[in-house]
Amino acid sequence: MTSTDARDVIRVGSRKSELALIQTRYVIDCLKEYHPSKEFEIVTMSTKGDKILDKPLPKIGEKSLFTEELELALENGHVDFLVHSLKDLPTALPEGMVLGAILKREDPRDAVVMSKKYKGKTLATLPEGSVIGTSSLRRSAQLARNMKHLKVESIRGNLNTRLKKLDDENGPFAAIILAAAGLKRMKWDDRISQLLEPEEVLYAVGQGALGVECRESDWKILSLLEPLYDVNTTLRCVCERSFLKTLGGGCSAPVAVSSILTEKQLTITGAVWSLDGQKLVKSTFKNMLYIPDDDGEPPKKCPYREPQLYCSIAPGKVSSISLMIAENLGKDLAESLIEKNALDIMTEARSEILNTK
């Protein structure tokens, strides 16, 4: 019997989109495997980022676009935890909030979805001037640098909305670029025309991973969530989030990463571009982690002492030594780019965005 068994119904906050609900139900299904007697109720709500669809994300303002309303419900006790796409979460959460679990990562790569007209094509073989839809500065900057024959236009809305715009025969888009993880979770793998390897397009911090946010003081929920922790994903995402946190980036500047953890070596590549893709600073760092060879019981936590957090992530069952190494690795990578004038490039990008009509 766990410490959560006294609670009758666990209320779970989620955005209203089909993908968000699929992700939330997936987390609940995982929890039921460990806590079969628990009951869960999904509470849906719309966020600012869901409601404003006529502006590019950077023009709206990046802070908590897809999380603020959910986090208010969590703070007020209306829900017990929230399920997020980790890439949508700021690297610093509101005071008193924590990521209580990071689940095993789905494919973090970007995926190209072609219109029917260009079925069988790749980005490289599309005709000159073909329009690619994306709401991401990260993607558009990399395309501008590496695929100069293409034109990029902003596209907003949930997955269903963006695919509908692509499928409109009178629409402008030859293809759109989406996170592969979302398409796979929706069981729309057949819409993927091309997967972009990190060597072609680096991905967003945390892309493909699910994070579960709860109140830092809610030990019952933290205990409930702990079995969901994926060690590999957590270490990679701590490193990626530390990189972004040190840079002070978000959706208002083209910043991207890729990471890999093999054996006990963590490797991360990070980069910053100008909006037109012509300025680029990029580097790769690696370090060895301390990862026990067995899956023994994690050390017991003192119930009156708050655990150290790593970019708002609670350690759960993951080695604190390894988390510290991962966090420092991301920070060191960011600082190396800062020495190469990354902050100037980011400041210039933000200024261009604000001055664009």
C-alpha beads as a LAMMPS data file, in Angstrom:
LAMMPS data file: protein, C-alpha beads

357 atoms
356 bonds

1 atom types
1 bond types

-500.0 500.0 xlo xhi
-500.0 500.0 ylo yhi
-500.0 500.0 zlo zhi

Masses

1 110.0

Atoms # bond

1 1 1 0.000 0.000 0.000
2 1 1 1.506 3.374 -1.010
3 1 1 1.128 6.671 0.777
4 1 1 -1.336 7.770 -1.916
5 1 1 -3.932 5.052 -1.276
6 1 1 -5.921 7.234 1.124
7 1 1 -6.816 9.650 -1.677
8 1 1 -10.107 8.849 -3.427
9 1 1 -9.935 10.555 -6.856
10 1 1 -6.829 12.093 -8.435
11 1 1 -7.722 15.104 -10.584
12 1 1 -5.462 15.553 -13.609
13 1 1 -5.208 18.856 -15.498
14 1 1 -4.822 18.856 -19.282
15 1 1 -5.197 21.093 -22.299
16 1 1 -8.256 20.319 -24.439
17 1 1 -6.516 19.300 -27.655
18 1 1 -6.772 15.718 -28.850
19 1 1 -3.017 15.233 -28.511
20 1 1 -2.960 16.651 -24.972
21 1 1 -5.750 14.290 -23.932
22 1 1 -4.017 11.293 -25.512
23 1 1 -0.866 12.162 -23.574
24 1 1 -2.785 12.637 -20.336
25 1 1 -4.603 9.322 -20.706
26 1 1 -1.279 7.628 -21.423
27 1 1 0.180 8.931 -18.145
28 1 1 -2.934 7.803 -16.261
29 1 1 -2.718 4.332 -17.840
30 1 1 0.927 4.089 -16.746
31 1 1 -0.005 5.098 -13.210
32 1 1 -2.821 2.537 -13.044
33 1 1 -0.266 -0.208 -13.615
34 1 1 1.399 0.771 -10.330
35 1 1 -1.730 1.945 -8.498
36 1 1 -4.642 -0.164 -9.827
37 1 1 -6.991 0.898 -7.025
38 1 1 -6.664 4.622 -7.737
39 1 1 -9.278 6.586 -9.665
40 1 1 -8.408 9.480 -11.960
41 1 1 -10.485 12.322 -13.404
42 1 1 -9.307 14.556 -16.260
43 1 1 -9.996 18.291 -15.960
44 1 1 -9.523 20.136 -19.270
45 1 1 -8.932 23.820 -19.935
46 1 1 -7.720 26.140 -22.684
47 1 1 -4.525 28.168 -22.379
48 1 1 -3.494 31.510 -23.822
49 1 1 -1.421 29.754 -26.482
50 1 1 -4.470 27.716 -27.526
51 1 1 -6.726 30.754 -27.840
52 1 1 -4.505 33.169 -29.784
53 1 1 -3.950 31.610 -33.194
54 1 1 -3.591 34.671 -35.415
55 1 1 -0.090 35.598 -34.215
56 1 1 3.243 33.741 -34.295
57 1 1 4.200 32.427 -30.854
58 1 1 7.166 34.799 -30.345
59 1 1 4.925 37.827 -30.993
60 1 1 2.546 36.808 -28.214
61 1 1 5.265 36.567 -25.585
62 1 1 6.863 33.314 -24.558
63 1 1 6.247 32.942 -20.814
64 1 1 3.898 30.099 -19.847
65 1 1 1.854 30.361 -23.053
66 1 1 0.532 26.820 -22.757
67 1 1 0.709 26.370 -18.993
68 1 1 -0.419 29.443 -17.033
69 1 1 -4.117 28.548 -16.692
70 1 1 -3.268 24.943 -15.826
71 1 1 -0.750 25.992 -13.187
72 1 1 -3.262 28.341 -11.583
73 1 1 -5.656 25.398 -11.172
74 1 1 -2.811 23.358 -9.674
75 1 1 -1.868 26.143 -7.265
76 1 1 -5.490 26.525 -6.138
77 1 1 -5.857 22.795 -5.538
78 1 1 -8.444 22.244 -8.285
79 1 1 -6.204 19.571 -9.804
80 1 1 -3.522 17.312 -8.324
81 1 1 -1.088 17.210 -11.217
82 1 1 -0.674 18.339 -14.829
83 1 1 0.576 16.515 -17.916
84 1 1 2.696 18.589 -20.307
85 1 1 4.725 18.221 -23.453
86 1 1 8.048 19.088 -21.843
87 1 1 9.056 21.359 -24.718
88 1 1 6.166 23.695 -23.792
89 1 1 7.363 24.167 -20.206
90 1 1 9.565 27.107 -19.174
91 1 1 12.845 26.061 -17.555
92 1 1 11.739 27.733 -14.316
93 1 1 8.328 26.788 -12.921
94 1 1 6.201 28.974 -10.617
95 1 1 7.224 28.941 -6.964
96 1 1 6.001 25.811 -5.211
97 1 1 5.676 23.780 -8.424
98 1 1 7.894 20.902 -9.512
99 1 1 8.170 18.305 -12.242
100 1 1 7.386 15.130 -10.329
101 1 1 8.212 12.751 -13.185
102 1 1 9.698 12.682 -16.684
103 1 1 8.465 9.725 -18.754
104 1 1 10.369 7.786 -21.389
105 1 1 10.951 9.956 -24.405
106 1 1 9.207 9.404 -27.706
107 1 1 11.127 10.216 -30.905
108 1 1 12.487 13.787 -30.406
109 1 1 13.095 14.455 -34.102
110 1 1 11.136 16.765 -36.380
111 1 1 8.943 15.264 -39.092
112 1 1 8.051 16.599 -42.522
113 1 1 4.472 16.096 -43.699
114 1 1 4.105 16.649 -47.440
115 1 1 0.978 17.779 -49.229
116 1 1 -0.531 15.208 -51.570
117 1 1 0.851 17.184 -54.516
118 1 1 4.421 16.491 -53.433
119 1 1 4.084 12.945 -52.141
120 1 1 7.429 11.143 -52.458
121 1 1 9.446 14.366 -52.271
122 1 1 11.848 15.461 -49.535
123 1 1 12.633 18.994 -48.423
124 1 1 15.763 18.915 -50.570
125 1 1 13.861 17.878 -53.717
126 1 1 10.916 20.294 -53.408
127 1 1 10.687 22.915 -56.172
128 1 1 12.232 26.339 -55.700
129 1 1 9.995 28.645 -53.676
130 1 1 7.925 25.881 -52.077
131 1 1 6.230 27.098 -48.902
132 1 1 6.941 25.225 -45.656
133 1 1 4.683 25.808 -42.665
134 1 1 6.090 25.975 -39.140
135 1 1 5.467 28.067 -36.038
136 1 1 9.026 27.508 -34.798
137 1 1 11.846 30.035 -35.171
138 1 1 14.245 27.172 -34.502
139 1 1 13.023 25.300 -37.564
140 1 1 12.720 28.338 -39.828
141 1 1 16.270 29.528 -39.031
142 1 1 17.736 26.106 -39.807
143 1 1 15.752 25.847 -43.038
144 1 1 16.879 29.340 -44.041
145 1 1 20.487 28.276 -43.555
146 1 1 20.368 24.786 -45.065
147 1 1 17.439 24.853 -47.522
148 1 1 17.701 28.227 -49.247
149 1 1 15.358 27.177 -52.078
150 1 1 12.409 26.975 -49.655
151 1 1 10.131 29.683 -48.261
152 1 1 8.900 29.486 -44.665
153 1 1 5.537 30.770 -43.428
154 1 1 4.023 30.635 -39.946
155 1 1 1.277 28.101 -39.268
156 1 1 -0.571 27.863 -35.926
157 1 1 -3.159 25.589 -34.340
158 1 1 -3.256 22.058 -32.980
159 1 1 -2.125 19.097 -35.077
160 1 1 -5.571 18.556 -36.592
161 1 1 -5.823 22.227 -37.602
162 1 1 -2.368 22.371 -39.159
163 1 1 -2.867 19.159 -41.114
164 1 1 -6.213 20.482 -42.385
165 1 1 -4.471 23.649 -43.627
166 1 1 -1.846 21.503 -45.369
167 1 1 -4.506 19.346 -47.029
168 1 1 -6.399 22.365 -48.375
169 1 1 -5.843 22.152 -52.143
170 1 1 -6.033 25.944 -52.371
171 1 1 -3.671 26.464 -49.451
172 1 1 -0.100 27.736 -49.780
173 1 1 1.783 24.889 -48.102
174 1 1 3.877 22.288 -49.889
175 1 1 4.749 20.746 -46.530
176 1 1 4.661 21.427 -42.818
177 1 1 7.118 20.432 -40.112
178 1 1 5.874 18.984 -36.831
179 1 1 7.310 17.119 -33.874
180 1 1 7.435 13.434 -34.783
181 1 1 6.378 12.527 -31.232
182 1 1 2.971 14.166 -31.588
183 1 1 2.220 12.430 -34.861
184 1 1 3.266 9.072 -33.436
185 1 1 1.180 9.505 -30.285
186 1 1 -1.818 10.335 -32.478
187 1 1 -1.121 7.144 -34.502
188 1 1 -0.574 9.237 -37.604
189 1 1 2.780 7.739 -38.512
190 1 1 1.551 7.297 -42.083
191 1 1 1.503 11.092 -42.511
192 1 1 5.248 11.325 -41.912
193 1 1 7.006 11.881 -45.239
194 1 1 10.508 12.473 -43.857
195 1 1 12.200 12.366 -40.452
196 1 1 14.839 15.050 -39.969
197 1 1 17.976 13.774 -38.279
198 1 1 19.702 16.055 -35.738
199 1 1 22.541 16.532 -38.251
200 1 1 19.941 18.214 -40.498
201 1 1 17.695 19.969 -37.953
202 1 1 18.365 20.115 -34.210
203 1 1 15.234 19.733 -32.088
204 1 1 13.640 21.732 -29.269
205 1 1 14.688 21.330 -25.650
206 1 1 12.631 18.519 -24.120
207 1 1 10.938 17.621 -27.411
208 1 1 9.315 14.194 -27.348
209 1 1 9.243 13.938 -23.546
210 1 1 6.251 14.197 -21.205
211 1 1 6.586 15.987 -17.876
212 1 1 4.186 15.697 -14.943
213 1 1 3.923 18.857 -12.828
214 1 1 2.651 18.884 -9.260
215 1 1 2.937 20.874 -6.043
216 1 1 6.403 20.600 -4.523
217 1 1 4.938 20.032 -1.063
218 1 1 2.537 17.269 -2.141
219 1 1 4.470 14.198 -1.032
220 1 1 1.542 11.877 -1.744
221 1 1 1.477 12.835 -5.423
222 1 1 5.282 12.833 -5.679
223 1 1 5.281 9.297 -4.305
224 1 1 2.511 8.315 -6.729
225 1 1 4.489 9.640 -9.710
226 1 1 7.932 8.330 -8.831
227 1 1 7.622 4.948 -10.646
228 1 1 7.121 6.816 -13.942
229 1 1 10.629 8.306 -13.983
230 1 1 12.754 7.301 -16.982
231 1 1 16.407 7.703 -16.020
232 1 1 17.791 8.200 -19.545
233 1 1 15.170 10.785 -20.521
234 1 1 15.402 12.654 -17.217
235 1 1 19.182 13.053 -17.421
236 1 1 19.050 14.220 -21.044
237 1 1 16.230 16.679 -20.357
238 1 1 17.919 18.122 -17.260
239 1 1 20.973 18.768 -19.412
240 1 1 18.924 20.321 -22.235
241 1 1 16.858 22.491 -19.873
242 1 1 19.991 23.657 -18.069
243 1 1 21.436 24.699 -21.434
244 1 1 18.333 26.718 -22.284
245 1 1 18.007 28.178 -18.789
246 1 1 21.604 29.447 -18.862
247 1 1 21.050 31.050 -22.270
248 1 1 17.742 32.551 -21.165
249 1 1 16.128 31.346 -24.380
250 1 1 12.681 30.164 -25.346
251 1 1 10.435 30.528 -28.369
252 1 1 11.647 34.113 -28.941
253 1 1 15.016 33.045 -30.347
254 1 1 16.240 30.146 -32.529
255 1 1 17.813 27.787 -29.972
256 1 1 18.010 24.013 -30.404
257 1 1 19.713 20.870 -29.133
258 1 1 20.258 17.181 -29.550
259 1 1 21.405 14.797 -26.837
260 1 1 22.290 11.161 -26.429
261 1 1 23.088 8.975 -23.438
262 1 1 25.002 5.796 -24.288
263 1 1 26.404 3.547 -21.604
264 1 1 27.263 6.215 -19.018
265 1 1 28.346 9.029 -21.359
266 1 1 26.023 11.988 -21.927
267 1 1 26.594 14.040 -25.071
268 1 1 24.766 17.256 -25.910
269 1 1 24.945 19.510 -28.957
270 1 1 23.472 22.990 -28.749
271 1 1 23.192 25.891 -31.167
272 1 1 21.876 29.436 -31.577
273 1 1 21.018 31.058 -34.924
274 1 1 20.029 34.467 -36.193
275 1 1 16.494 34.607 -37.614
276 1 1 17.805 34.364 -41.181
277 1 1 20.022 31.435 -40.207
278 1 1 23.193 33.119 -41.401
279 1 1 24.736 33.605 -37.956
280 1 1 25.374 30.389 -36.066
281 1 1 27.194 29.379 -32.909
282 1 1 27.260 25.666 -32.145
283 1 1 29.191 23.248 -29.978
284 1 1 29.128 19.729 -28.526
285 1 1 30.008 18.765 -24.947
286 1 1 30.139 15.369 -23.238
287 1 1 30.776 13.902 -19.800
288 1 1 30.575 10.622 -17.914
289 1 1 27.705 10.120 -15.462
290 1 1 27.365 8.098 -12.287
291 1 1 24.649 5.529 -12.982
292 1 1 24.348 2.493 -10.694
293 1 1 24.423 -0.846 -12.501
294 1 1 21.328 -2.123 -10.700
295 1 1 17.819 -0.790 -10.188
296 1 1 17.943 -1.032 -6.431
297 1 1 15.684 0.909 -4.135
298 1 1 16.438 4.647 -4.172
299 1 1 17.487 6.104 -0.827
300 1 1 14.595 7.067 1.427
301 1 1 13.776 10.769 1.433
302 1 1 13.466 12.760 4.630
303 1 1 9.744 13.781 4.607
304 1 1 10.381 17.227 6.110
305 1 1 13.212 18.216 3.787
306 1 1 12.644 19.469 0.249
307 1 1 14.801 17.638 -2.323
308 1 1 17.189 19.596 -4.497
309 1 1 15.630 20.384 -7.880
310 1 1 17.350 20.270 -11.252
311 1 1 15.816 22.809 -13.641
312 1 1 12.539 22.360 -11.701
313 1 1 12.772 18.548 -11.930
314 1 1 12.597 16.548 -8.709
315 1 1 15.269 13.815 -8.530
316 1 1 12.820 10.957 -7.988
317 1 1 14.686 7.678 -8.397
318 1 1 17.517 9.230 -10.451
319 1 1 21.032 9.595 -9.039
320 1 1 21.546 13.126 -7.697
321 1 1 25.221 12.910 -8.669
322 1 1 24.328 12.202 -12.280
323 1 1 21.652 14.914 -12.278
324 1 1 24.215 17.426 -11.027
325 1 1 26.701 16.390 -13.722
326 1 1 23.974 16.626 -16.411
327 1 1 22.883 20.060 -15.198
328 1 1 26.446 21.361 -15.160
329 1 1 27.102 19.918 -18.622
330 1 1 24.201 21.888 -20.091
331 1 1 25.350 25.017 -18.299
332 1 1 28.926 24.607 -19.537
333 1 1 27.705 24.190 -23.125
334 1 1 25.605 27.355 -22.885
335 1 1 28.490 29.329 -21.397
336 1 1 30.745 28.204 -24.256
337 1 1 28.211 29.595 -26.751
338 1 1 27.864 32.797 -24.746
339 1 1 31.622 33.264 -25.164
340 1 1 30.974 33.050 -28.922
341 1 1 28.415 35.910 -28.741
342 1 1 25.266 33.752 -28.563
343 1 1 23.492 36.319 -26.384
344 1 1 24.085 39.069 -28.954
345 1 1 22.558 36.878 -31.654
346 1 1 19.540 36.128 -29.425
347 1 1 19.054 39.787 -28.505
348 1 1 19.155 40.729 -32.179
349 1 1 16.579 38.055 -32.987
350 1 1 14.188 39.253 -30.267
351 1 1 14.535 42.840 -31.464
352 1 1 13.718 41.829 -35.044
353 1 1 10.623 39.943 -33.853
354 1 1 9.313 42.881 -31.828
355 1 1 9.840 45.261 -34.745
356 1 1 8.135 42.994 -37.293
357 1 1 4.565 43.954 -38.115

Bonds

1 1 1 2
2 1 2 3
3 1 3 4
4 1 4 5
5 1 5 6
6 1 6 7
7 1 7 8
8 1 8 9
9 1 9 10
10 1 10 11
11 1 11 12
12 1 12 13
13 1 13 14
14 1 14 15
15 1 15 16
16 1 16 17
17 1 17 18
18 1 18 19
19 1 19 20
20 1 20 21
21 1 21 22
22 1 22 23
23 1 23 24
24 1 24 25
25 1 25 26
26 1 26 27
27 1 27 28
28 1 28 29
29 1 29 30
30 1 30 31
31 1 31 32
32 1 32 33
33 1 33 34
34 1 34 35
35 1 35 36
36 1 36 37
37 1 37 38
38 1 38 39
39 1 39 40
40 1 40 41
41 1 41 42
42 1 42 43
43 1 43 44
44 1 44 45
45 1 45 46
46 1 46 47
47 1 47 48
48 1 48 49
49 1 49 50
50 1 50 51
51 1 51 52
52 1 52 53
53 1 53 54
54 1 54 55
55 1 55 56
56 1 56 57
57 1 57 58
58 1 58 59
59 1 59 60
60 1 60 61
61 1 61 62
62 1 62 63
63 1 63 64
64 1 64 65
65 1 65 66
66 1 66 67
67 1 67 68
68 1 68 69
69 1 69 70
70 1 70 71
71 1 71 72
72 1 72 73
73 1 73 74
74 1 74 75
75 1 75 76
76 1 76 77
77 1 77 78
78 1 78 79
79 1 79 80
80 1 80 81
81 1 81 82
82 1 82 83
83 1 83 84
84 1 84 85
85 1 85 86
86 1 86 87
87 1 87 88
88 1 88 89
89 1 89 90
90 1 90 91
91 1 91 92
92 1 92 93
93 1 93 94
94 1 94 95
95 1 95 96
96 1 96 97
97 1 97 98
98 1 98 99
99 1 99 100
100 1 100 101
101 1 101 102
102 1 102 103
103 1 103 104
104 1 104 105
105 1 105 106
106 1 106 107
107 1 107 108
108 1 108 109
109 1 109 110
110 1 110 111
111 1 111 112
112 1 112 113
113 1 113 114
114 1 114 115
115 1 115 116
116 1 116 117
117 1 117 118
118 1 118 119
119 1 119 120
120 1 120 121
121 1 121 122
122 1 122 123
123 1 123 124
124 1 124 125
125 1 125 126
126 1 126 127
127 1 127 128
128 1 128 129
129 1 129 130
130 1 130 131
131 1 131 132
132 1 132 133
133 1 133 134
134 1 134 135
135 1 135 136
136 1 136 137
137 1 137 138
138 1 138 139
139 1 139 140
140 1 140 141
141 1 141 142
142 1 142 143
143 1 143 144
144 1 144 145
145 1 145 146
146 1 146 147
147 1 147 148
148 1 148 149
149 1 149 150
150 1 150 151
151 1 151 152
152 1 152 153
153 1 153 154
154 1 154 155
155 1 155 156
156 1 156 157
157 1 157 158
158 1 158 159
159 1 159 160
160 1 160 161
161 1 161 162
162 1 162 163
163 1 163 164
164 1 164 165
165 1 165 166
166 1 166 167
167 1 167 168
168 1 168 169
169 1 169 170
170 1 170 171
171 1 171 172
172 1 172 173
173 1 173 174
174 1 174 175
175 1 175 176
176 1 176 177
177 1 177 178
178 1 178 179
179 1 179 180
180 1 180 181
181 1 181 182
182 1 182 183
183 1 183 184
184 1 184 185
185 1 185 186
186 1 186 187
187 1 187 188
188 1 188 189
189 1 189 190
190 1 190 191
191 1 191 192
192 1 192 193
193 1 193 194
194 1 194 195
195 1 195 196
196 1 196 197
197 1 197 198
198 1 198 199
199 1 199 200
200 1 200 201
201 1 201 202
202 1 202 203
203 1 203 204
204 1 204 205
205 1 205 206
206 1 206 207
207 1 207 208
208 1 208 209
209 1 209 210
210 1 210 211
211 1 211 212
212 1 212 213
213 1 213 214
214 1 214 215
215 1 215 216
216 1 216 217
217 1 217 218
218 1 218 219
219 1 219 220
220 1 220 221
221 1 221 222
222 1 222 223
223 1 223 224
224 1 224 225
225 1 225 226
226 1 226 227
227 1 227 228
228 1 228 229
229 1 229 230
230 1 230 231
231 1 231 232
232 1 232 233
233 1 233 234
234 1 234 235
235 1 235 236
236 1 236 237
237 1 237 238
238 1 238 239
239 1 239 240
240 1 240 241
241 1 241 242
242 1 242 243
243 1 243 244
244 1 244 245
245 1 245 246
246 1 246 247
247 1 247 248
248 1 248 249
249 1 249 250
250 1 250 251
251 1 251 252
252 1 252 253
253 1 253 254
254 1 254 255
255 1 255 256
256 1 256 257
257 1 257 258
258 1 258 259
259 1 259 260
260 1 260 261
261 1 261 262
262 1 262 263
263 1 263 264
264 1 264 265
265 1 265 266
266 1 266 267
267 1 267 268
268 1 268 269
269 1 269 270
270 1 270 271
271 1 271 272
272 1 272 273
273 1 273 274
274 1 274 275
275 1 275 276
276 1 276 277
277 1 277 278
278 1 278 279
279 1 279 280
280 1 280 281
281 1 281 282
282 1 282 283
283 1 283 284
284 1 284 285
285 1 285 286
286 1 286 287
287 1 287 288
288 1 288 289
289 1 289 290
290 1 290 291
291 1 291 292
292 1 292 293
293 1 293 294
294 1 294 295
295 1 295 296
296 1 296 297
297 1 297 298
298 1 298 299
299 1 299 300
300 1 300 301
301 1 301 302
302 1 302 303
303 1 303 304
304 1 304 305
305 1 305 306
306 1 306 307
307 1 307 308
308 1 308 309
309 1 309 310
310 1 310 311
311 1 311 312
312 1 312 313
313 1 313 314
314 1 314 315
315 1 315 316
316 1 316 317
317 1 317 318
318 1 318 319
319 1 319 320
320 1 320 321
321 1 321 322
322 1 322 323
323 1 323 324
324 1 324 325
325 1 325 326
326 1 326 327
327 1 327 328
328 1 328 329
329 1 329 330
330 1 330 331
331 1 331 332
332 1 332 333
333 1 333 334
334 1 334 335
335 1 335 336
336 1 336 337
337 1 337 338
338 1 338 339
339 1 339 340
340 1 340 341
341 1 341 342
342 1 342 343
343 1 343 344
344 1 344 345
345 1 345 346
346 1 346 347
347 1 347 348
348 1 348 349
349 1 349 350
350 1 350 351
351 1 351 352
352 1 352 353
353 1 353 354
354 1 354 355
355 1 355 356
356 1 356 357
